[in-house]
Amino acid sequence: MHKTLNLDDLIAKKQKENIESNPDLEYEELYDLIIPPGTVVSIIYDLVEEFGLEPITRKMPVGIVNSEEREVLVLRGPLEKVQAAEEFLYKEMKAWVEDK
């Protein structure tokens, strides 16, 4: 049977890998890259795999009518990797928009 992977599968996989590889990882040294809603899923997969970031969800205040908080996807990792991933994200999104 064919199964399509989704973001929940990716999050679960990365959490399992992180626990197995380094259970004593301190979160004070980690930073979050907020993924804008509507980001192309293939770009998110590339960010996670290429930069080794951990995908998690986080509740944040948003300026949408009838909604004070929304769960958003963030990619967590060391500052250098998050900054490189942010640059990659914006380049890829720009290329994707210009291609359409």
C-alpha positions in Angstrom: 0.0 0.0 0.0 1.3 3.5 -0.9 1.5 6.0 1.9 2.0 9.8 1.3 4.3 11.4 3.9 3.1 14.5 5.6 4.6 17.1 7.9 3.4 15.1 11.0 5.4 12.1 9.8 8.5 14.3 9.3 8.2 15.9 12.7 7.8 12.5 14.4 10.8 11.1 12.5 13.1 14.0 13.4 12.0 13.9 17.1 12.9 10.3 17.3 16.3 10.8 15.6 17.1 13.7 18.0 16.2 11.7 21.1 18.3 8.7 19.9 21.3 10.8 18.8 21.5 13.3 21.7 19.1 12.9 24.6 20.8 15.6 26.7 20.5 18.3 24.1 20.0 21.7 25.8 17.3 23.8 24.2 18.7 27.1 25.5 21.2 27.0 22.6 18.6 26.5 19.9 16.7 29.0 17.8 13.4 28.8 15.8 12.8 29.6 12.2 9.1 30.3 11.7 7.8 28.8 8.5 5.2 31.1 6.9 1.8 29.4 6.4 1.4 28.3 2.8 5.1 27.4 2.3 5.7 24.7 -0.3 6.1 21.4 1.5 9.0 20.3 -0.6 10.9 23.3 0.5 10.2 22.5 4.1 11.5 18.9 3.6 14.7 20.3 1.9 15.3 22.7 4.9 14.9 19.9 7.4 17.1 17.4 5.6 19.8 19.8 4.3 20.3 21.8 7.5 19.4 19.1 10.1 16.7 21.2 11.8 14.0 19.8 14.0 10.4 20.5 12.9 8.0 21.4 15.7 4.8 23.3 16.1 4.4 26.3 18.3 1.4 28.5 19.2 1.8 32.1 18.3 -0.3 35.2 18.2 -1.5 36.1 14.7 -3.4 39.0 13.2 -6.1 37.1 11.5 -9.8 37.9 12.1 -11.5 35.7 14.8 -8.2 34.1 15.8 -5.8 35.2 18.6 -3.4 32.3 18.5 -2.5 29.8 15.7 -0.3 26.7 15.7 2.6 27.3 13.3 5.5 25.2 12.1 8.9 26.2 13.2 12.3 24.6 12.5 14.6 24.5 15.5 18.4 24.3 15.5 21.6 26.1 16.2 21.8 29.8 15.2 24.2 29.3 12.3 22.1 26.6 10.7 18.8 28.5 11.3 20.3 31.6 9.6 21.5 29.6 6.6 18.1 27.9 6.4 16.3 31.2 6.5 18.4 32.5 3.6 17.7 29.3 1.7 14.0 29.5 2.4 13.6 33.0 1.0 15.7 32.2 -2.1 13.7 29.0 -2.8 10.3 30.8 -2.2 11.3 33.6 -4.5 12.4 31.2 -7.2 9.1 29.2 -6.8 7.0 32.4 -7.1 8.8 33.7 -10.1 8.5 30.3 -11.8 4.7 30.4 -11.5 
